[in-house]
Amino acid sequence: MTSRFPLTDLRDSQPRFFHTIAVDQIDVSAGITLLRARGVRGSDVQLAPIVEHCGRHALTIDLAGGYIKEYGHGDPSTPLNLGMAEELQVEAEQEPDDEKRAVLKQGIRFARIAQRYREAMLVSDEAALTLVEA
């Protein structure tokens, strides 16, 4: 089984046939390349903060890049509103386990980029949104 998020429940129960191979965060340069591949324009200096804002998580960067291309016409100044690091930390503070807290923070980012898509589709293509949510 592969997962873009750590399977902390399995780690905690320590099953006999489970082994974690961490893939951690991607390099900022790889994130910038991914954004450009998705159609986001801009210099490395403009794109690096987007990569960091996405937690250097490949799937979140990919979704953010698609959102910026589709709804911001590739402009890197398109607001993502994923939450500031401090805000994400506050939301995840209740979890004492560092690994689980990291998963929660990334889950929050992921949910927020999905919400940005939903909001944009409500305006641009409500019928497609209805199909996606069905």
BAZA-528605 format. One record per residue (C-alpha): residue number from 1; residue in three letters; chain; x, y negated, z. Coordinates in nm, 2 decimals, decimal comma. Layout:
seq	type	mol	x	y	z
NUM	ALA	A	X	Y	Z
...
! end
This chain:
seq	type	mol	x	y	z
1	MET	A	0,00	0,00	0,00
2	THR	A	0,12	-0,35	-0,07
3	SER	A	-0,01	-0,67	0,07
4	ARG	A	0,09	-1,04	0,04
5	PHE	A	0,02	-1,08	0,41
6	PRO	A	0,18	-0,87	0,69
7	LEU	A	-0,05	-0,59	0,81
8	THR	A	-0,02	-0,67	1,17
9	ASP	A	-0,29	-0,43	1,28
10	LEU	A	-0,09	-0,14	1,14
11	ARG	A	0,23	-0,27	1,29
12	ASP	A	0,06	-0,29	1,63
13	SER	A	-0,08	0,06	1,62
14	GLN	A	0,26	0,20	1,49
15	PRO	A	0,12	0,48	1,27
16	ARG	A	0,37	0,76	1,18
17	PHE	A	0,36	0,70	0,81
18	PHE	A	0,38	0,32	0,80
19	HIS	A	0,69	0,12	0,73
20	THR	A	0,71	-0,25	0,67
21	ILE	A	0,93	-0,40	0,40
22	ALA	A	0,93	-0,77	0,45
23	VAL	A	0,92	-0,99	0,14
24	ASP	A	0,91	-1,32	0,32
25	GLN	A	0,88	-1,66	0,16
26	ILE	A	1,00	-1,73	-0,19
27	ASP	A	1,28	-1,98	-0,27
28	VAL	A	1,17	-2,34	-0,33
29	SER	A	1,33	-2,32	-0,68
30	ALA	A	1,12	-2,01	-0,76
31	GLY	A	0,81	-2,19	-0,63
32	ILE	A	0,89	-2,49	-0,85
33	THR	A	0,93	-2,25	-1,15
34	LEU	A	0,60	-2,09	-1,07
35	LEU	A	0,42	-2,43	-1,05
36	ARG	A	0,57	-2,53	-1,39
37	ALA	A	0,46	-2,19	-1,54
38	ARG	A	0,11	-2,28	-1,42
39	GLY	A	0,12	-2,61	-1,60
40	VAL	A	0,21	-2,85	-1,32
41	ARG	A	0,43	-3,14	-1,45
42	GLY	A	0,69	-3,33	-1,24
43	SER	A	1,04	-3,34	-1,12
44	ASP	A	1,19	-3,09	-0,86
45	VAL	A	1,15	-3,37	-0,60
46	GLN	A	0,78	-3,40	-0,68
47	LEU	A	0,71	-3,02	-0,69
48	ALA	A	0,92	-2,91	-0,39
49	PRO	A	0,68	-3,05	-0,13
50	ILE	A	0,39	-2,86	-0,29
51	VAL	A	0,59	-2,54	-0,26
52	GLU	A	0,65	-2,62	0,11
53	HIS	A	0,29	-2,73	0,17
54	CYS	A	0,18	-2,38	0,04
55	GLY	A	0,41	-2,21	0,30
56	ARG	A	0,64	-2,09	0,02
57	HIS	A	0,38	-1,81	-0,03
58	ALA	A	0,38	-1,70	-0,40
59	LEU	A	0,00	-1,64	-0,43
60	THR	A	-0,09	-1,97	-0,26
61	ILE	A	0,16	-2,15	-0,49
62	ASP	A	0,01	-1,98	-0,79
63	LEU	A	-0,34	-2,07	-0,69
64	ALA	A	-0,24	-2,43	-0,61
65	GLY	A	-0,07	-2,46	-0,95
66	GLY	A	-0,38	-2,33	-1,13
67	TYR	A	-0,59	-2,58	-0,93
68	ILE	A	-0,36	-2,87	-1,01
69	LYS	A	-0,35	-2,78	-1,38
70	GLU	A	-0,72	-2,73	-1,41
71	TYR	A	-0,86	-3,01	-1,19
72	GLY	A	-0,57	-3,25	-1,17
73	HIS	A	-0,46	-3,21	-1,54
74	GLY	A	-0,11	-3,10	-1,42
75	ASP	A	-0,05	-3,41	-1,20
76	PRO	A	0,15	-3,31	-0,89
77	SER	A	-0,01	-3,59	-0,69
78	THR	A	-0,34	-3,40	-0,71
79	PRO	A	-0,45	-3,37	-0,34
80	LEU	A	-0,46	-3,01	-0,21
81	ASN	A	-0,56	-3,09	0,15
82	LEU	A	-0,43	-2,76	0,29
83	GLY	A	-0,36	-2,91	0,63
84	MET	A	-0,05	-3,06	0,78
85	ALA	A	0,20	-2,83	0,96
86	GLU	A	0,09	-2,97	1,30
87	GLU	A	-0,28	-2,91	1,22
88	LEU	A	-0,21	-2,55	1,11
89	GLN	A	0,00	-2,49	1,42
90	VAL	A	-0,28	-2,61	1,65
91	GLU	A	-0,53	-2,38	1,47
92	ALA	A	-0,30	-2,08	1,51
93	GLU	A	-0,18	-2,17	1,87
94	GLN	A	-0,42	-1,93	2,03
95	GLU	A	-0,22	-1,63	1,89
96	PRO	A	0,08	-1,55	2,11
97	ASP	A	0,24	-1,31	1,85
98	ASP	A	0,48	-1,50	1,62
99	GLU	A	0,41	-1,28	1,32
100	LYS	A	0,04	-1,29	1,36
101	ARG	A	0,05	-1,67	1,41
102	ALA	A	0,24	-1,69	1,07
103	VAL	A	-0,03	-1,48	0,91
104	LEU	A	-0,30	-1,70	1,05
105	LYS	A	-0,13	-2,02	0,93
106	GLN	A	-0,09	-1,88	0,58
107	GLY	A	-0,45	-1,75	0,58
108	ILE	A	-0,57	-2,10	0,67
109	ARG	A	-0,37	-2,24	0,37
110	PHE	A	-0,51	-1,98	0,14
111	ALA	A	-0,87	-2,04	0,26
112	ARG	A	-0,83	-2,41	0,21
113	ILE	A	-0,70	-2,38	-0,15
114	ALA	A	-1,00	-2,15	-0,22
115	GLN	A	-1,23	-2,42	-0,07
116	ARG	A	-1,07	-2,68	-0,31
117	TYR	A	-1,16	-2,46	-0,60
118	ARG	A	-1,51	-2,42	-0,47
119	GLU	A	-1,56	-2,79	-0,43
120	ALA	A	-1,42	-2,86	-0,78
121	MET	A	-1,64	-2,59	-0,94
122	LEU	A	-1,95	-2,73	-0,77
123	VAL	A	-1,89	-3,05	-0,97
124	SER	A	-1,76	-2,90	-1,30
125	ASP	A	-1,92	-2,56	-1,34
126	GLU	A	-2,18	-2,46	-1,09
127	ALA	A	-2,30	-2,17	-1,30
128	ALA	A	-1,95	-2,01	-1,29
129	LEU	A	-1,93	-2,07	-0,92
130	THR	A	-2,26	-1,89	-0,87
131	LEU	A	-2,12	-1,59	-1,06
132	VAL	A	-1,79	-1,59	-0,86
133	GLU	A	-1,98	-1,61	-0,53
134	ALA	A	-2,24	-1,34	-0,63
! end
